[in-house]
Amino acid sequence: MTKEECFYLGKIVKKYSFKGEVLAKLDADEPDLYENLDAIFLDLRGNLVPFFIETSQLHKSELLRVKFEDVDTEADADSIMKCELYLPLEFLPKLADDKFYYHEIVGFDMIDITYGNVGIITGVNDSTAQALFEVDHDGTEVLIPMNDEFIDKVDKPNKTIFVNTPEGLIDLYLDE
């Protein structure tokens, strides 16, 4: 299993008991969906390693208290501290047709209502205050703010996102 086949679920943030239990901070809108997992992947030195779960329960809303098989002591728990947690993509909850996960729109066409074909979405930059669509327009990167006001329609079956951007925004990137 590779990281590309998985999504980031959270990170182990602290020990909970002397019996190897840990608390994981979940990066999820609905943490309760992940309360009864059988197994999860931990990123150990760049490799995803499956860990089987004996018990788990939500602890203070976004923390998941987990007891892994074969993690029975504080020293065992120390060895997995700060590890990131991953699950296969098929564990992601299904979204409404007009909503999407960032990974699923890579390769979609972007059409602007006024401008026309902007290009192909190559990724999403979410390291800024406003997430940005990264669009390849014949070798030139165009950045479109991922703003509900700009997104007109998401057509998942035809792999197209229709946007209505402010006049001149796309032209800023293109020497036309």
C-alpha positions, 0 to 999 in steps of 0.5 A: 500500500502506498501513500497515493492509494491512501488518505491522511487520517491523523497523527498519534499525539500522546500516550494514554495508559501504561498498557500501550494505549495512545491518543490520535488526533483525527483530521476528519469532519466526522471522527465517529466514522473511524471509531470501529476500525479493524486496522490502520496504516502507520507511517514508520520511517516512510513506510506504511505498516498495517497495525491491527486495532484491539479497541478504539473509542472517541475521546474528547470529540476529535481524539481517538483512543486506540489500543493496537495489537502487540503495543502493550507497554509504554515503550511500545507506545513510545515507538509509534509516537508522532506517527501519521495514520493512513487509510485506503482511499475506499474508506473515505465517506462518499460525498454529494455530487457537488462536493469532492476530495482534492485527489479525485479532481486531478485530471479533470478539465476546467472550463470557465463560463466566460474564458472557455477551456482553462486546462487540466487540473494537476493538483490543489495547493492547500498550503495557503490561506485560500486553497487553489486549483492548479491548472495546466494551460498548455504548459503554463500553470494557472492558479484559480482560488477554490472559492464556492463563489467561483465554482459553478458546477462539478460534473464528476461523470464527465470529469469537468469543473465549471467555474465563473472567475472574475474578469481578467483573473485567467489572463493574469497568467497567460501572455495573450 
